Amino acid sequence: MQDRTILLVEDDPDDVELTKMALEQNRIVNALFVARDGQEALDWLFREGDFTERDPNQIPSVVLLDIKLPKLTGLDVLERMRRDPRTKLIPVVILTSSKEETDVARSYELHANSYIRKPVDFEHFTKAVRDIGLYWLLLNECPNSGG
């Protein structure tokens, strides 16, 4: 599972650290880029702003996307990704604490691949991250997206 990049879009530093620890504990050693807000995620994906020099071949195999983000929401990021031919097929897993049914519905309307509520305890969170990693990085086949 080493050659597939994960884009984690998360503004909460504690959730970023929990995700990193869960990945490490599950021996998921993929390259990981963390975007701290929606605009940074789009800049990274589209090689804009501070990321114009990013390797164009470094396409994420999966995007783990929180909904509640500064600057642009996760739903704004997802909508932009799905409108662009370069990113419309990249798997996006909404990984959020939001329990709003409207967020679930809107995520799927925008063609999210999965919607997962973040478990509150570390053991369950670690298992969720393991399952995400195993499925999206090992089992799933991605068309022309570096996977």
C-alpha positions as YAML, in Angstrom:
chain: A
units: angstrom
residues:
- id: 1
  name: MET
  ca: [0.00, 0.00, 0.00]
- id: 2
  name: GLN
  ca: [3.04, 2.31, -0.17]
- id: 3
  name: ASP
  ca: [2.73, 3.95, -3.58]
- id: 4
  name: ARG
  ca: [-0.76, 5.42, -3.20]
- id: 5
  name: THR
  ca: [-1.14, 8.93, -1.80]
- id: 6
  name: ILE
  ca: [-3.78, 9.92, 0.73]
- id: 7
  name: LEU
  ca: [-5.06, 13.51, 0.86]
- id: 8
  name: LEU
  ca: [-6.45, 14.24, 4.32]
- id: 9
  name: VAL
  ca: [-8.48, 17.44, 4.47]
- id: 10
  name: GLU
  ca: [-8.92, 18.21, 8.16]
- id: 11
  name: ASP
  ca: [-8.61, 21.41, 10.19]
- id: 12
  name: ASP
  ca: [-8.68, 19.92, 13.69]
- id: 13
  name: PRO
  ca: [-5.05, 19.20, 14.75]
- id: 14
  name: ASP
  ca: [-6.22, 16.50, 17.18]
- id: 15
  name: ASP
  ca: [-8.09, 14.66, 14.41]
- id: 16
  name: VAL
  ca: [-5.05, 14.98, 12.13]
- id: 17
  name: GLU
  ca: [-2.85, 13.39, 14.80]
- id: 18
  name: LEU
  ca: [-5.41, 10.68, 15.54]
- id: 19
  name: THR
  ca: [-5.59, 9.85, 11.83]
- id: 20
  name: LYS
  ca: [-1.80, 9.71, 11.53]
- id: 21
  name: MET
  ca: [-1.57, 7.47, 14.61]
- id: 22
  name: ALA
  ca: [-4.34, 5.20, 13.30]
- id: 23
  name: LEU
  ca: [-2.62, 4.90, 9.91]
- id: 24
  name: GLU
  ca: [0.70, 4.13, 11.58]
- id: 25
  name: GLN
  ca: [-0.83, 1.62, 14.01]
- id: 26
  name: ASN
  ca: [-2.40, -0.18, 11.05]
- id: 27
  name: ARG
  ca: [0.88, -0.11, 9.10]
- id: 28
  name: ILE
  ca: [-0.62, 2.04, 6.34]
- id: 29
  name: VAL
  ca: [2.52, 3.81, 5.24]
- id: 30
  name: ASN
  ca: [1.24, 5.66, 2.20]
- id: 31
  name: ALA
  ca: [2.34, 9.17, 1.43]
- id: 32
  name: LEU
  ca: [0.01, 11.50, 3.30]
- id: 33
  name: PHE
  ca: [-0.64, 15.15, 2.60]
- id: 34
  name: VAL
  ca: [-2.70, 17.14, 5.07]
- id: 35
  name: ALA
  ca: [-4.66, 20.17, 3.90]
- id: 36
  name: ARG
  ca: [-5.89, 22.30, 6.81]
- id: 37
  name: ASP
  ca: [-8.74, 24.02, 4.96]
- id: 38
  name: GLY
  ca: [-10.82, 23.68, 1.82]
- id: 39
  name: GLN
  ca: [-8.83, 26.18, -0.21]
- id: 40
  name: GLU
  ca: [-5.51, 24.49, 0.60]
- id: 41
  name: ALA
  ca: [-7.02, 21.17, -0.52]
- id: 42
  name: LEU
  ca: [-8.06, 22.63, -3.88]
- id: 43
  name: ASP
  ca: [-4.70, 24.36, -4.31]
- id: 44
  name: TRP
  ca: [-2.93, 21.03, -3.70]
- id: 45
  name: LEU
  ca: [-5.24, 19.07, -5.99]
- id: 46
  name: PHE
  ca: [-5.02, 21.57, -8.86]
- id: 47
  name: ARG
  ca: [-1.36, 22.56, -8.33]
- id: 48
  name: GLU
  ca: [-2.18, 26.19, -7.59]
- id: 49
  name: GLY
  ca: [-0.98, 28.71, -5.00]
- id: 50
  name: ASP
  ca: [1.86, 27.23, -2.92]
- id: 51
  name: PHE
  ca: [1.64, 23.92, -4.81]
- id: 52
  name: THR
  ca: [2.44, 24.89, -8.40]
- id: 53
  name: GLU
  ca: [5.65, 22.84, -8.16]
- id: 54
  name: ARG
  ca: [3.93, 19.70, -6.82]
- id: 55
  name: ASP
  ca: [4.61, 16.61, -8.89]
- id: 56
  name: PRO
  ca: [1.64, 16.34, -11.30]
- id: 57
  name: ASN
  ca: [1.88, 12.54, -11.07]
- id: 58
  name: GLN
  ca: [1.18, 12.63, -7.34]
- id: 59
  name: ILE
  ca: [-2.57, 12.07, -7.58]
- id: 60
  name: PRO
  ca: [-4.33, 10.92, -4.43]
- id: 61
  name: SER
  ca: [-5.80, 7.44, -4.45]
- id: 62
  name: VAL
  ca: [-8.31, 8.64, -1.89]
- id: 63
  name: VAL
  ca: [-9.34, 11.92, -0.31]
- id: 64
  name: LEU
  ca: [-10.46, 11.83, 3.32]
- id: 65
  name: LEU
  ca: [-12.57, 14.95, 3.56]
- id: 66
  name: ASP
  ca: [-14.05, 16.66, 6.58]
- id: 67
  name: ILE
  ca: [-17.14, 18.80, 5.96]
- id: 68
  name: LYS
  ca: [-16.71, 21.58, 8.50]
- id: 69
  name: LEU
  ca: [-13.61, 23.41, 7.23]
- id: 70
  name: PRO
  ca: [-12.39, 27.01, 7.17]
- id: 71
  name: LYS
  ca: [-12.37, 29.06, 3.93]
- id: 72
  name: LEU
  ca: [-14.29, 26.48, 1.86]
- id: 73
  name: THR
  ca: [-16.40, 23.66, 3.25]
- id: 74
  name: GLY
  ca: [-15.75, 20.04, 2.43]
- id: 75
  name: LEU
  ca: [-18.89, 20.07, 0.31]
- id: 76
  name: ASP
  ca: [-17.48, 23.02, -1.68]
- id: 77
  name: VAL
  ca: [-14.27, 21.02, -2.23]
- id: 78
  name: LEU
  ca: [-16.22, 17.95, -3.31]
- id: 79
  name: GLU
  ca: [-18.37, 19.95, -5.70]
- id: 80
  name: ARG
  ca: [-15.29, 21.50, -7.33]
- id: 81
  name: MET
  ca: [-13.57, 18.12, -7.58]
- id: 82
  name: ARG
  ca: [-16.54, 16.55, -9.32]
- id: 83
  name: ARG
  ca: [-16.78, 19.38, -11.87]
- id: 84
  name: ASP
  ca: [-13.17, 19.00, -13.00]
- id: 85
  name: PRO
  ca: [-12.15, 16.12, -15.30]
- id: 86
  name: ARG
  ca: [-8.77, 15.87, -13.54]
- id: 87
  name: THR
  ca: [-10.35, 15.04, -10.18]
- id: 88
  name: LYS
  ca: [-13.89, 13.87, -10.81]
- id: 89
  name: LEU
  ca: [-13.01, 10.17, -10.52]
- id: 90
  name: ILE
  ca: [-10.82, 10.37, -7.39]
- id: 91
  name: PRO
  ca: [-12.53, 8.50, -4.55]
- id: 92
  name: VAL
  ca: [-13.71, 10.83, -1.79]
- id: 93
  name: VAL
  ca: [-14.58, 9.55, 1.66]
- id: 94
  name: ILE
  ca: [-16.37, 12.06, 3.82]
- id: 95
  name: LEU
  ca: [-14.88, 11.55, 7.29]
- id: 96
  name: THR
  ca: [-16.68, 13.92, 9.60]
- id: 97
  name: SER
  ca: [-18.32, 14.35, 12.96]
- id: 98
  name: SER
  ca: [-21.39, 15.91, 11.33]
- id: 99
  name: LYS
  ca: [-24.60, 14.09, 12.10]
- id: 100
  name: GLU
  ca: [-26.71, 16.36, 9.90]
- id: 101
  name: GLU
  ca: [-28.85, 14.33, 7.51]
- id: 102
  name: THR
  ca: [-28.62, 17.21, 5.03]
- id: 103
  name: ASP
  ca: [-24.81, 16.77, 4.99]
- id: 104
  name: VAL
  ca: [-25.17, 13.06, 4.27]
- id: 105
  name: ALA
  ca: [-27.67, 13.69, 1.47]
- id: 106
  name: ARG
  ca: [-25.68, 16.55, -0.06]
- id: 107
  name: SER
  ca: [-22.45, 14.50, 0.05]
- id: 108
  name: TYR
  ca: [-24.04, 11.74, -1.99]
- id: 109
  name: GLU
  ca: [-25.71, 14.23, -4.34]
- id: 110
  name: LEU
  ca: [-22.20, 15.51, -5.06]
- id: 111
  name: HIS
  ca: [-21.04, 11.92, -5.66]
- id: 112
  name: ALA
  ca: [-19.06, 11.23, -2.52]
- id: 113
  name: ASN
  ca: [-17.97, 7.60, -2.54]
- id: 114
  name: SER
  ca: [-18.61, 7.09, 1.16]
- id: 115
  name: TYR
  ca: [-19.79, 8.97, 4.25]
- id: 116
  name: ILE
  ca: [-18.35, 7.94, 7.59]
- id: 117
  name: ARG
  ca: [-19.03, 9.57, 10.93]
- id: 118
  name: LYS
  ca: [-15.85, 9.78, 12.97]
- id: 119
  name: PRO
  ca: [-16.04, 7.39, 15.91]
- id: 120
  name: VAL
  ca: [-15.41, 9.19, 19.18]
- id: 121
  name: ASP
  ca: [-13.11, 6.67, 20.84]
- id: 122
  name: PHE
  ca: [-9.63, 5.90, 19.54]
- id: 123
  name: GLU
  ca: [-10.13, 2.13, 19.22]
- id: 124
  name: HIS
  ca: [-13.14, 2.51, 16.94]
- id: 125
  name: PHE
  ca: [-11.51, 5.39, 15.06]
- id: 126
  name: THR
  ca: [-8.41, 3.25, 14.44]
- id: 127
  name: LYS
  ca: [-10.58, 0.41, 13.13]
- id: 128
  name: ALA
  ca: [-12.45, 2.81, 10.82]
- id: 129
  name: VAL
  ca: [-9.17, 4.19, 9.43]
- id: 130
  name: ARG
  ca: [-7.85, 0.64, 8.96]
- id: 131
  name: ASP
  ca: [-10.96, -0.36, 7.06]
- id: 132
  name: ILE
  ca: [-10.82, 2.78, 4.91]
- id: 133
  name: GLY
  ca: [-7.16, 2.11, 4.14]
- id: 134
  name: LEU
  ca: [-7.63, -1.54, 3.32]
- id: 135
  name: TYR
  ca: [-10.55, -0.90, 1.01]
- id: 136
  name: TRP
  ca: [-9.59, 2.33, -0.76]
- id: 137
  name: LEU
  ca: [-5.83, 1.73, -0.95]
- id: 138
  name: LEU
  ca: [-5.56, -2.02, -1.39]
- id: 139
  name: LEU
  ca: [-8.77, -3.46, -2.80]
- id: 140
  name: ASN
  ca: [-10.27, -0.60, -4.80]
- id: 141
  name: GLU
  ca: [-9.25, -0.06, -8.44]
- id: 142
  name: CYS
  ca: [-9.24, 3.57, -9.59]
- id: 143
  name: PRO
  ca: [-9.55, 4.53, -13.26]
- id: 144
  name: ASN
  ca: [-6.63, 6.70, -14.37]
- id: 145
  name: SER
  ca: [-6.11, 8.25, -10.94]
- id: 146
  name: GLY
  ca: [-2.75, 6.89, -9.95]
- id: 147
  name: GLY
  ca: [-4.42, 3.85, -8.37]
...
